[in-house]
Amino acid sequence: MDRITLDHMEFYGYHGCLEAERRQGQSFFVDTVLYLDLQPAGKQDDLTKTVNYAEVFTKIRAIVEGKPVNLIETVAERIAGMILQEYPLIAKVEITVHKPAAPIPGKFQDVSVTIARERK
């Protein structure tokens, strides 16, 4: 299956279980892989046969920068659900949400969750 990938999109949000995370906020990074058949778009040079990734970016931004939740798992689920609901050409989506400033008492580079969801 063909893919459209949006890597390392950066947004500022207020997600987390701790009061300080909700008050101060932090950067979150999102990687998104959209699985769909790109052959019709490629052969016909027609945007209506694919997904406008600039539009997807804007909708992901609205979720990450929108209403705070406790878990990055929830952020990932909201993004995946929105994509599958709003873009019927997409058969499967893979979402990774990175939280590099997670409140962990130690040295680390990143914390992330990755989910994969398919159209039923």
PLY file of the C-alpha trace (Angstrom):
ply
format ascii 1.0
element vertex 120
property float x
property float y
property float z
element edge 119
property int vertex1
property int vertex2
end_header
0.00 0.00 0.00
1.19 3.52 -0.80
1.90 6.08 1.91
1.89 9.78 2.63
4.11 10.63 5.59
4.16 13.77 7.71
7.18 13.58 10.01
8.12 15.48 13.12
5.31 18.04 13.09
5.82 20.28 16.11
2.95 21.69 18.17
2.62 23.24 21.61
0.07 21.67 23.92
-0.94 21.28 27.55
-1.35 17.51 27.84
-0.27 15.56 30.88
-1.34 14.22 34.25
0.60 16.76 36.29
-0.65 20.24 37.14
2.63 21.78 35.96
2.22 20.20 32.50
-1.28 21.60 32.21
-0.15 25.06 33.32
3.16 25.45 31.46
2.61 23.29 28.40
5.34 21.82 26.22
6.23 20.85 22.68
4.80 17.67 21.21
5.92 16.10 17.96
3.66 14.00 15.74
4.57 11.57 12.96
1.73 10.44 10.73
1.66 7.78 8.04
-1.43 7.69 5.81
-1.96 4.49 3.83
-3.95 4.79 0.61
-3.82 4.03 -3.09
-1.91 6.88 -4.71
-1.94 5.49 -8.24
-5.11 7.32 -9.40
-3.74 10.66 -8.17
-0.33 10.03 -9.71
-1.70 8.96 -13.08
-4.29 11.73 -13.32
-2.34 14.49 -11.52
-5.52 15.14 -9.53
-5.61 16.34 -5.91
-9.15 15.00 -5.47
-7.76 11.46 -5.90
-5.44 11.81 -2.90
-5.33 13.56 0.49
-4.36 17.19 0.95
-1.59 16.82 3.53
-1.60 20.55 4.33
-5.20 20.15 5.43
-4.32 17.07 7.49
-1.53 19.06 9.18
-3.98 21.83 10.14
-6.47 19.35 11.62
-3.76 17.55 13.60
-2.59 20.92 14.94
-6.14 21.68 16.13
-6.17 18.43 18.14
-2.71 18.76 19.69
-3.08 22.45 20.46
-6.71 22.03 21.51
-8.39 20.64 24.61
-5.82 19.18 27.04
-5.96 15.49 27.97
-3.96 13.42 30.43
-2.37 10.93 28.02
-0.51 11.13 24.74
-2.29 7.86 23.96
-5.51 9.88 23.90
-3.96 12.48 21.60
-2.93 9.70 19.21
-6.41 8.12 19.28
-8.07 11.46 18.56
-5.80 12.08 15.58
-6.31 8.58 14.16
-10.08 8.77 14.63
-10.33 12.16 12.95
-8.29 11.03 9.96
-10.26 7.84 9.38
-13.56 9.68 9.82
-12.78 12.64 7.57
-10.71 11.03 4.79
-12.45 8.03 3.20
-9.55 7.33 0.82
-7.29 6.43 3.76
-7.37 2.71 4.58
-4.97 2.77 7.51
-3.17 5.34 9.63
-0.15 5.14 11.92
0.32 7.90 14.49
3.30 8.52 16.76
3.08 11.21 19.42
6.40 12.24 20.97
6.70 13.93 24.37
10.42 14.70 24.71
9.95 16.78 27.87
7.96 14.15 29.77
8.34 14.50 33.55
10.73 11.59 34.11
13.42 11.93 36.78
16.35 10.89 34.64
18.12 11.35 31.34
16.30 10.31 28.17
15.90 11.53 24.62
12.21 10.96 23.99
9.01 9.28 25.09
6.50 8.32 22.42
3.47 6.19 21.71
2.64 4.71 18.32
-0.75 3.40 17.29
-2.02 1.91 14.03
-5.70 1.97 13.12
-7.47 0.62 10.03
-10.77 1.38 8.44
-13.29 -1.35 9.24
0 1
1 2
2 3
3 4
4 5
5 6
6 7
7 8
8 9
9 10
10 11
11 12
12 13
13 14
14 15
15 16
16 17
17 18
18 19
19 20
20 21
21 22
22 23
23 24
24 25
25 26
26 27
27 28
28 29
29 30
30 31
31 32
32 33
33 34
34 35
35 36
36 37
37 38
38 39
39 40
40 41
41 42
42 43
43 44
44 45
45 46
46 47
47 48
48 49
49 50
50 51
51 52
52 53
53 54
54 55
55 56
56 57
57 58
58 59
59 60
60 61
61 62
62 63
63 64
64 65
65 66
66 67
67 68
68 69
69 70
70 71
71 72
72 73
73 74
74 75
75 76
76 77
77 78
78 79
79 80
80 81
81 82
82 83
83 84
84 85
85 86
86 87
87 88
88 89
89 90
90 91
91 92
92 93
93 94
94 95
95 96
96 97
97 98
98 99
99 100
100 101
101 102
102 103
103 104
104 105
105 106
106 107
107 108
108 109
109 110
110 111
111 112
112 113
113 114
114 115
115 116
116 117
117 118
118 119
